[in-house]
Amino acid sequence: MKANTSHRALGNHAETIATWWLRLKGYRILARQYALHHAGEVDIVARKRDVIVFVEVKARATHDAALFAVNVQKSIRMQKAAGFFMAKHPQYAHFGMRYDIIAIAPKRWPLHIEDAFRPRY
């Protein structure tokens, strides 16, 4: 159980860093850890101008390892959760949508990959 707790703490810490990184870049945070049991999860939902951004945050030993940790299954779960978020918030219906990744690695600035993948329909 301890390993699971420390893994969760590391993930929460990485998401906090990513949240502040986005705020410094002019994003407004709309939600953190937006999850639906049957659909999936998005670590951060943010807004910049007229775009809603769904962000996956990964913390690994290197940026490359973090980026490769976002697999197809994760992207599909993110897209499902994003669809539910948009349906639940009709005020954003006219906004664009984007999927980003923020990679967190020790002793490195966060690496923000905008438009990291496209929806699979």
Salt bridges, closest charged atoms under 4 A:
GLU15 OE1 - ARG32 NH2 3.77
GLU56 OE2 - LYS58 NZ 3.39
GLU56 OE1 - LYS74 NZ 3.45
ASP100 OD1 - ARG98 NE 2.81
ASP100 OD2 - HIS112 NE2 2.67
ASP115 OD2 - ARG118 NH2 2.62
